[in-house]
Amino acid sequence: MNNANIKPAIIAGSGLLTMPELLIDEAVTVDTPWGEPSGPVYRGRLNGVEVLFMTRHGDTHAIPPHKVNYRANIAALAQMGASHLLAYNAVGGIGADCAAGSLLVADQIIDYTWGREHTYYDGGEGGVEHIDFTSPYDEALRQVLIDAADSGGVTIISQGVYGATQGPRLESAAEITRMARDGCHVVGMTGMPEVALAREKNLPYASLSLVVNPAAGKASGPISMADIEQILDERIPVVRGIISRACALVSALPRATC
């Protein structure tokens, strides 16, 4: 394996607009056949490793989840030479062990979204392809995130089902009850089609989810934005630490494992 070919990319979500630990060399505006990405791709070094960094909702968090150009984002990172994709997602907790502040590395996903441009293979010049999606997340890269948490003494939930909803509204209590019956442990709005598009590009992908609130009906009262902001303030430094250590561990992986 040639480690020079390893270039992890970080896809940052709510609460993670910057990483002070990232020494940025350049910000690149990437043109893709699928339109404009959410913003520039930042190339720099993190923990001594060359990395790429992109904010999923844009640098000012102005793009709602249902309007993110997921195809352009993944394509831009691929064009910049990304070898592995480490995603961060803010989520609501459904499972009994998924309290606010918990961290989870999902191993499965259920897609409840609709109307999103969700594939590179929608006919025309690209033709039609049917990817195997039995295991949506790359297992070796999942283990990197788990090991990065363990090495920092951070408790983490090592598996679970991510339920991807349309947004931008939060879910009703009845919808969360349904998702719990379906087997979901957390709920978020950005997990799909991002992970499927990464698979279509043959890019290993894993997600670190931070539970920022109990999902609808799982707490005694309404969901509070103030409480969510407090969790983000407290736990984003922990998220940054895990991702930073994970980028260093990625250098030991082969270029493509999925």
Buried (B, 14 or more C-beta within 10 A) or exposed (E): EEEEEBBBBBBBBBBBBEBEBBEBEEEEEBEBEBEEBBBBBBBBBBBEBBBBBBBBBBBEBEBBBBEBBBBBBBBBBBBBEBBBBBBBBBBBBBBEEBEBBBBBBBBBBBBBBEEBBBBBEEEEEEEEEEBEEEEBBBEBBBBBBBBBBBBEEBEBBBEBBBBBBBBEEBBEEEBBBBBBEEEBBBBBBBBBBBBBBBBBBEBBBBBBBBBBBBBBBBBEEEBEEEBBEBBBEEBBEBBBBBBBBBBBBBBEBEBEEB
